[in-house]
């Protein structure tokens, strides 16, 4: 939602669907509308309850449908919004609203405090439309000659700062209208623990938490979280791998190498300039910090690493075992009502 100085959003169902520029409001452009419409059938509204009491409203995306059994990804804030940390799953009920006339009870089948993710299962009489997912590359190319390359619709790609993105949601009240908040991909850091989070200039209301961020082609690139001034989003690639691991192992298996990285999206300009001068032939990679969590498929295995350090011109060859993240290393997230 683009909130303006002359309008006020009093409820999540009144999410503005137009764009503010210089204090004036303009209708969504046709490209934004077409992208939103392509993804619309896979976007749902979600309401959670503890007993008779509503916990919160959010959105989600349908990522699978087999034999009329649908899987929806959303944010774990769906059940955390009232200081419920050690919640009992059986006490929480969830309703998914596919449209004004179709609401279905859902079952919470997987959750993850680390990435603030939840997976819901629903049964439907008819097949559900599944979102088209576009998996972002883990690293950012810093080759200046590549920055003007036109966007290509491929399975893995890099976002370029300034690329158009759109946050989608459904309102929390009938008729559960589709809402679109256009914006741009930004390199500015997010103010949450999770270093994998990216940032869009779109502004959403809290019913948009767990909804998708899409590209201009209508492909889902991330899952929305909430901030008053922008929209943090977790790349859908991470969420997809998380779900695949749950299906394979019955639980998420997050890798740990004993060192950490931040991707080049968050590096400042001065660092990148020095890096290019020091290593003119290396354009992709990650910045090693304290944690490293991009080796999902290698948990329990040994991997070979090639490390290039600023103080050493030669590559350093290492072999390390990928351990699993433990509870003391989980990211912390603001509760739904405390999100800023």
N, C-alpha and C positions, 0 to 999 in steps of 0.2 A: 504494500500500500504506500503510495506517495502521499504523505500528509502535507497539507498546505497551511499557510498562515490564515486563510480565509475560510477553512472548513475544519470541522471537528469530528473525529470518529468517536462515537460514544459507546459503540458495541462492536464486537467482532463481526457481526453480521452486516455492518455498515462499512466494511473495508472498501476504500475507494478503489475504483478500477480505471482511473485515468491518471495522467501524469502532470506534475506541477513543474513549471519552469518560469522563473522570474515572477512568482506570485500569481501566475495565470494557469488555468487548467486546460488540458488538451485531451481529446479522445485517444485511446490506444491506436497505434498505427496498425495497418493491415498485417504486417509481418508478425507483430506481437500477437494479434488475434489468431492468426493461422497457426502459429506455434502452440498457443494455449489450447486451441481446439483439438489439435492432434493428440495432445496428452490428456485432454479432459476426462475421457472415459476411464482412465486408470487412477484418477484423483478422488479420494473419498473423504468424508467428514467422519470424525470419531468422537464418541462420548464415553467416558469411563465413570463407573459408579462404585462406591463402597457402601453396600447395603442399599438404602433408598437415597443416599446423598450423592449428588454429582461430584466427581473429583475435578475433571476438567474437560475441555473441548480441544481437539487438535485435528490434524489432517494426516493423510497417509497416501501411499502409492501401492497399487497392485503390481507385484513383480512376477507372480506365477499363477497359473490356473491349470490344474490337471483334474479331469473327471469332475468338473464343477466345484472343485476344492480350490479356493483362492488363498494366496499368501500376501499379506500386506506388511510393508515396512513403515515404521513410524518412530517417534521418539519415546524413550522410556519415561519422559516427563508425564506421559499419560497416566502413570500410576504413582509418581513421586511427588505430586504437587502439594501434599499436605504432610510433609515430614515423614512419609512412609518409607523407611529404609528397608527393614526386614519384613516386607509385606507378605501376606499369605495369598497366594495366587487365587485360591478357591473363593476368597472373599471379594474379589474384584470382578465385576462384570463389565463387559465392553460391548458397545453397539456401534456398528459401522453403517453409515448412511450412504448408499450408492446413488440415491436420487430422492426426490420429494416423496416418492411412493414406495421406495424399497429400503427398508432398514433391517439389518441382519445381526443377530447375536454373534459375537466373535470370541474366540478363545486365545488367550495369551499363551503362546507356546515357546517363546524364547525371549530372553532379555539380557542386556549387557550394560552394567554400570560404567564400564570403561569408556565405551563409545556412545553411551546414552541412547541405545537402540532397543527396539522391541519388534517382535514379529507376531502378527496375528493370523489366525486361521479362520476362514469363513466357508460355509457351505451354501451354494446358490443353485437355483433350479436351472439356470442358463449359464453358458460359458461367459467368463469375464474377460474384458479387454485388458491385456497386460501392457505395461509401460515399455517403451523402447529406451534401453539404457545405453548411454555413451560413457565408456570407461576412460577417465582421465589418466594420463601418464603420471607416474609418481614424481617425476622430476621436470624441471623447466629448462628448456634450451636457452642459453644466453648468447647464441650466435646472432649478432645484429642483422646478418643477411637473411635470417629466417623470420624476422618479426613482421614482415609485410606479406608473408605467404598466405594466400586465401585459405579460409577454413575448409577442411575436407571432412566429409562424413565418413569416418572410419572408426573401428572399434576402440582404438586408443589414440588419444591426441592431446595436445597441449592447449590450454587456454592462454590467450594473449591479453594482457591488461587492456581494458577498454572494450573487450568483446561483450556483445549484448547477452544478457541472461535474464530470466524471468522466474520469479517465485510464484508458485501456484498454491491454492488452497481451496477448500470449500467452507462456506459459512457454517456456523454452529446451529443455525435455526432454519426451519423450512423457509424456502424450498432448497436450502443447501446450495446456494449459488456458487458457481465457479468464480474465483477471484484471481486476478493477475497483477503482479507488481513488477513492472519492467525496471531494469537497472543495468549495471555493468559489472564485470568482474574486476575486482580491485586487489592490489598487492598489499594493502594495509593489513597489519596483523590483527587477529581477533583476540579479545580479552578473556579467553577461556584457557584452561589447562591444555586442552587437546591441540597439539601442534599440527595435526593433519587438517584442521579446519581451514577452509578458504572463506573468502568474503565477497559478498555482492552489495552493491549500493542500494538495492531494493529495500523497501521498508514494509514489514508485515505486522499484522496484529497477532496476538498469541494463539488464535485458532489456526494460524498457519504453521505452528511448530509441528514438525514431522512430515510436512508436505514437501513436494519436490521443487528443486531448482532445475529449470530446463534451459537448453540452448535455443537458438533461433530456429533450429530445425524441429523443435518439439521433443527432442530426446532428453531424458532425465540425466542430469550430471551430478546431482547431489541431493541431500536431505536437509531441510531447513531447521535451524535452531533460532533462538530469539535474542535480539538486542534492540534497544529503542532506536538506535541511529542507523543500523545496517542489518544485513542478514548473514550470520555465519552459516556455512553449510559444510557437511561432511561429504567428501566425494563418494559417489555411488559405487565406485570401484571397491572402496573399503567396506561399505555396507554389504555389497554382493559377496565379497570373499568371506566376510563374517557369517553370512547366511549359509554359504556353501560349507563352511567348516562345521556349523551346527548340524546340517543334514548328514555330514559324513561322520562326525564324532559324537554328536549329541550334546555338544557344548562348544563354545568358542575357544580357540587355541591361539592366543596372541603371542607373537614371538618376542624374544628378548635377547639381545646380543651383549648387553653390558655397556653399550654406548648408545648415544642417541643422536638423532639427526633432525635437522629442519630442512625442508626442501628449499630450493632456490627462489621460490616465490617470495619468501620473507626476508631475503638478504637485502641489505641496503646498497645503494648505488656505489658508494665508495668501495665496499668490499668487492662487488662484482667487477669494477674497473681494475682493481689490483689483481684479482684472480685472472682476468683475461690477459693481463700483461705477463703474469707469471706462467700461466699455462695456456698459450694461444691456441692450442689444438684440442682443448677439452671444453665442450659446451654444455654437457648434461651431467647431472649428478645430484648429490645431497651434501649438506653441510653437517659434519659430525659434531654432535654436542654431548648429551649425557645418555640419551635413550635411543634405541633403534627398533622400529616396529614395522618394517616393510617386508619381512621374510616369512609371510604367512604360511606358505606351503613347505617351509623348511624346519618347522618346530620339531626338535628332537634330533635333527640331522646336523652334520658338519658342512659348512660352506666355505668356499674359497673367496677371499676378498683381495682386491687390488686397491691399495690406499696410496694416494698421492698427496704429500704434505707440502705446505708452502715453504718449509725450510729445507726441503730435500728434493732435488730434481728427479731422482730415480723412484720408480714405483716400489712399494713395499707389499710383498705377498704374504697373506695371512690365511690361516685355517682356523675357524672358530665354530663352536657348537652353538646352535640356536636353542636357547632355553625358552621357557614359557613365562609370561608375565604373571606375577602373583598379586594378591589382593592389596599389598602395601604399595604397589606401583600404579594403581588405577587412577585415572584422571578424576578430578572433582568437577562437578557441574552445579550451577545454580538451580534451585528449585524453580518450578514454573512461576510461582507468584513473586519470586525474588529476581527473576531474569531481568537484566538491564542492558 
